[in-house]
Amino acid sequence: MGQQARLWLLSLCGAVPGAIAVYLTNDYWVGAWVFLAVVIVLGILLYAYEKRKKQ
């Protein structure tokens, strides 16, 4: 349950900056790139956390 909650939180943390970027720039692609960048960075951190937690 906790792992799934962290994945939902990860997606929310990516969606909010992406939505703000779309709002400010009126460009869907800017928001998509912001979303992907945030999810990639936070996803790597979450992966490292989950891997460390299993050890």
ZAMARGU-4260 file (C-alpha; in steps of 0.2 Angstrom, whole numbers, plus 5000, padded with zeros to 4 digits):
<rodrens>
0) 5000/5000/5000 | 5014/5012/5004 | 5023/5009/4988 | 5008/5013/4978 | 5004/5029/4988
5) 5022/5035/4984 | 5019/5032/4966 | 5003/5042/4966 | 5012/5056/4975 | 5026/5055/4962
10) 5013/5057/4948 | 5005/5072/4957 | 5022/5080/4960 | 5025/5079/4942 | 5007/5084/4936
15) 5007/5100/4947 | 5022/5109/4939 | 5017/5103/4922 | 5000/5111/4924 | 5008/5127/4930
20) 5020/5127/4916 | 5005/5125/4903 | 4995/5139/4912 | 5010/5151/4912 | 5016/5147/4894
25) 5000/5142/4885 | 5010/5128/4877 | 5006/5110/4880 | 5023/5104/4875 | 5032/5114/4889
30) 5021/5107/4902 | 5024/5089/4895 | 5043/5092/4896 | 5042/5099/4914 | 5031/5084/4919
35) 5043/5072/4912 | 5058/5080/4919 | 5051/5081/4937 | 5045/5063/4936 | 5062/5057/4929
40) 5072/5066/4943 | 5060/5061/4957 | 5057/5043/4950 | 5076/5040/4951 | 5076/5046/4969
45) 5061/5035/4973 | 5069/5020/4965 | 5085/5023/4975 | 5074/5025/4991 | 5064/5009/4987
50) 5080/4999/4983 | 5088/5005/4999 | 5073/5001/5009 | 5073/4983/5003 | 5091/4980/5010
</rodrens>
